[in-house]
Amino acid sequence: MNNNIIKMLKLILLTLCTLASVYADGDFVILHSPETVHFKGTDPLNQTLLKEVFTGVLGYTVKKYDNWQGVEITDPFSPPEAVVSIAIEGVESLDSPRGQRFPLIVDEVEETTWQAVSRRLGERDNNNTLVRICVGDGVNALGQSALGELKPNAIDESTIKFLDLKLDEDRKFIEEIQLLRAIAQKVPSTVTANSKPDIYWLVVSGLQPVIELHGKTSRAAQEALNLLNSVLDDVSNAFIDVYNGNVVIAVFTNDANKVRNTRSIDNLRVRRAEPTPDSSASSEKPRDSTSSSAPISLKDANLAKKYSANYPVIFNIFLWFSVIFVFSLIAICIAIADMDPGRDSIIYRMTSNRMKKDN
């Protein structure tokens, strides 16, 4: 009996892992976190919730509720001083040898996530350090970056075995690696820890062309991954030293093609869920096997309720009118109750016997 239960539990665990691998098409890896922030488990995470995770660990109020239990803040009074996020575009996994990995469901592009995070921090304070650097733009495009002038070292061709610098894809990727190393060298002299939360956002886009050119299982692709993971360690260690460990460093992969496919599927589901004019008549007919798999209501699409732009205005008008009306009514009642029923009072005049005799 016990063996059957153990086999059943193993089957359920295997099924859950399979489902997670199907729906999750990216990686979210925590390379470093302070003692006040604890990442745990392996639950999948939507990329749209990364802004909640990043701002939540910095001490900001989380605006969107979700059941993801992958992060635990042990000391809310000592939040990290900064979040360093590194986005790797165009790939699904990094095969990172270090850090804690969470399956990431890619449902928006990297720049949208950055805008949401920076907007959230800008709502409270305009003096935060918000830095976003796309190393794929190259040295000429970056010029004087937010971290100062970047001067990458010359490429040592002896350290490269399988990548070919004569190919544009390989050369551009190596240039991004050199820029990341220059950033790691620049951090100690340009970044200063302060009491305000900071965001450093680095974007790497040169790995995807290398993998597409050589193949995922090629030696060149494996060498590119090793070089990237190595330089990520350098960047991580540089920020850890500057902030004395009180920093969250994360890496996530983002494939724009996955985002477009996800959005097209979601739009198709919503269109199918919208009621047609003759929906009442068609609902009485038996549905075949193809129509039974389609969503039958907008609730399945997990859409939030839509409110008009005038909703907050009307709400405030009714709210404050009700408050003023209630307090005015209370004041009138108190004034009438304390009124002296003398001869000059309307109460005396309306209840006087003489007035009644004159009539």
N, C-alpha and C positions, 0 to 999 in steps of 0.2 A: 504493500500500500504506500509506504513512504517513498519507494523508488518511483512509483507512478506519479506521485506528487512532484518529486524533484524533476522528472522528465517533463511534466507539464509546465513547471515554472521555467525550465530552460527553453522550452518551445515558445512560451510567451515572451521571454526576454529576447530571444532571437528575432521574433516577429517585430517587436518594438524597435530593435536596432535596424532591422531592414526598412521599416517605415521611415525612420529618421534619416537613413541614408538616401531614400527616394526623394523625400520632400526637401531635405537640406542640400543646397547646392553651393555652399561656401563654408569658410572657416572663420571662427572668431577665437583668437588665441590671446590669452592674458600672459604676457611675458613677465610682468612684475606688478605687484600690488602691495601697499603697506599693511601693517598689522591691523589697522582699523577697518580695512575692507577685505572681506573673505569671499572668494569665488569658489563655488562648489558645484558638484554634479556635472552632468553632461546633457542637460535639457536643451533642445533646439531653441534658437532665438531668431525672431524676425529682425531684419536690418532696420526697419522703421522704429524699433524700440531701442536702438543704440543711443539715440539722443537722451532717452530716459535713463539709461544705464550710466552714460558719461556724466550727465548733469546731476543725477542722483547721488553718485559717489562723491561729487564735489560739494554736496550739502544743499542742493537746490530741491525744491518741492517737485515731486514726480506728478505730472499732469495726467498721464494716461495709465489707467490701471491694467495690469496684466498678471497672469498667473505664473510668470517665469520666476523661479526660485533660485536662480544661479548665482545671486550675489547677496551677501549679508554684511550690513554695516554694524560693526561691533561697538564703535565709539562715534556717535553722531556729532560730538563736540570737537573732534579732531579729524576733519576731513582731509583728503589729499590736497596738496597745493597745486597740482597740475595733472592733466591727462594728456598723454602722448599717444596719438592714434596714427597708425601707418596703414594705408589702404593699398592693396595690391590688385590692380585692375586686370580683368580678362582671364583669371584662373579660378579654379574651384578650391584648390588645396595647396598649402605650402609645405606639407610634410615637416613641420617644425619639430626639431628634436627637443625643444624646451617649451615650458609654459603649459597652461591648461587650455584644452581645446573644447569649444562648443560648436556644434553644427549651426551654421548660419543660413537662414532662409532669405535669399536676396530678393527683396521686393521693391527696391528703389536704387537709384544711381548714387554713386559716392558723393557727388557734389550736393545733392539734395540733403543727404545726411549732415554734411558739413554746415550747410546753411541753417538747418534746424538747430544744430548745437550752438553755433555762433549767435543766432538770434535769441536763443534762450538765455545765454549769458549776457547779451547786450540789453535785455529787458531790465536787468537789475542794476548793472554797473557798466559804464562806458570805459572804465580804466583797465579792463581785463586785457591780458595779452592773448590775442587771437592770431595765430600764424598758420597759414596754409601754403605749402610749397609743393609744386608739381615738378619733381626732378626730371620728368620726361621732357620738359621744355628746354633743357640744356643750359649750359653756362651762359651762352649769349642772351637767351631770353630772360634768364633769372637776373643776371647782372648783380646789382646791389640788392640782395634779398633781405627779408625781414630779419635774418640772423647775421646780416653784414655781408661783406664780399666773400663769395665762395671761390676758393682756389684749389680745385682738385689736383692731386698729384698725377704725374704721367703714368700711363698704363704700363705695368710690368708684364710684357708678353711671355716671359718665362714661366709665370705662374698660371698661365692659361693653356690647357691641354686640348680641349675638344671644341671650344668656341673659336670661331674664325673672325678675326678683326677685319677681314676684307669684305665680309658680309655686313650690310647696313644694319640688319636686325641685331646681330651679335655686337657690333660696335656701339650702337646706341644703348644697349643694355649695360655694357661695361661702363659707359659714360655715366649712366644713372648710379651704378654701384660706386663709382669714384665720387660722385656728388654726395651720396649718402655718407661716405667716409669723411668728406670735407665738412659736412654738417656735424658729424660726431666730433670732429676736432674743433669746430667753432663753438659748440655749445658751452664749454666751460668758461669762455671769455665773454660771451654775449648774453647768456641766460642767467638771471638773478632770481633767487627764490624770494617771494614776498608773501604777504598775508592774503593776497587776492588770487582766486583760482585762474589758472592759465590753461589754454588749449594749444597744442602743437599738432598740426595735421600734415602728414607727409603722404604724397601720392606717387606710387611707382607704376608705370605703365609699359615698361619695356620687356617684361617677362613673357607676356602673351605672344608677341611675334616670334620670339625664340622657340617657344614650344610648338607653335604652328609650323614653323619652318623645319625643325628637326624631329618633332614627334615627342609625345609625353614620356616615352620609355627610352629615349635616346640618351647617350652619354652627355651630349651637349646640354640637354635640358636638365639632367641631374646635376651637372656642374654649375649651371645657372642657379638652380635652387640652393646649392651649397654656398655659393658666393652671396646670395641674397640673405640667407639665414645667418651667415657670418657677419655681414655688415649690420644686420638688424641687432645682433648682440652688441656691436660697438655703439650704435645709437642708443640702445637701451642703457648700457652701462654709463654712458656720458650723462644722460638725464638723471639716472639714479644718484650719481655722485653730486650733481648740482643741487638736487632737492633732498639729499640725505636719505634717500629711500622713500620719501613721502610723496610718491607719484605713482599713478596707474599708467602702465604702458601696455597697449593692445595693438594687435595686428588683425586685420580682417581682409578677406578676399571679396572682390566684387566683379561680377561679369555682367556687362551691360546687356548682352544678348539674353541672358536669363531674365533680366528685368523686363525687357520688351515682351518676351514670351509669356511671363507671368501676368503682365498687364492685359495682353490680348485675351488670355483665358478668362481673367476676371471680368473683362468687359463683355465677353460672350456670355458668361453666366448671368450677369446682370440683365442683359438684353433678353435672355430666355426667361428670366424671372418676372419681367414686366408683364402685367396683365394686358390682354388684348381685348377689343370691344366685345367679342363674342366668347369671352372666357367662361361666362356662366353657362353657356350652352355646351361648350366643349368639355367643361369639367364633368358633365354628366356621362360623357362617353367613356368607355373603358380605354385605358391607355395601354399602348403596346410596350414592348421591352425597350425600345429606343427612347421613348418619351419618359419612361419611369426613372431613368437615370438623370434627367435634367432637373435642376432646382425648380421648385414650385412656388417659392416666395422670396421676397427680398431679404427676409430674415436670415436665410441661408448664406447670403453674401456678406453678413456681418457688417452692414452699413450703419453708420451713426444717424440719428434722427436729424433732419435738416430744419434749421430755424431761419426765419427771415432776418434781414439786416436790421429791421425796425423792432425786432423782438426785445432787445435790451432797453430801448427807449420807452416802448409801451410799458414794459415791466416796471421801470423806475417811476413812470408817471402814476400808475395804479398803486404802487407800493407807498410812495410818499404822500399821495392824496389820502390814502386810507389811514396812514399814521396821523396826519394833520387833522383829519376829520374825527378820528377817535378821541384825540386829546382835546379838540375843541368841544366836542360833546361832553366830555368829562368836566371841562371847565365851566360850561354853561349849567350843568346839573349842580355843581358845587355852589355856583353863584346864586342860583335860585333857592337852594336849600338854606343858604346863609342870609337871605334877604329879610330885612326887618319889615313885618306886616303893618307899617304905620299908615297914617292917612294919605301920605303922598305915594304910597305903594299901589301898584296896579292890582295886587292881591286884595288890598283893602277895598279899593273902588269896585272890584268885580263881585265882592262878597258882602258889601255894605247893605244893611236892611233899609236904610233911607233910599238908596238907589232903587231898590225893588218897589218901595211905596210910591216913589215919583213916577214909576212906569205904570 
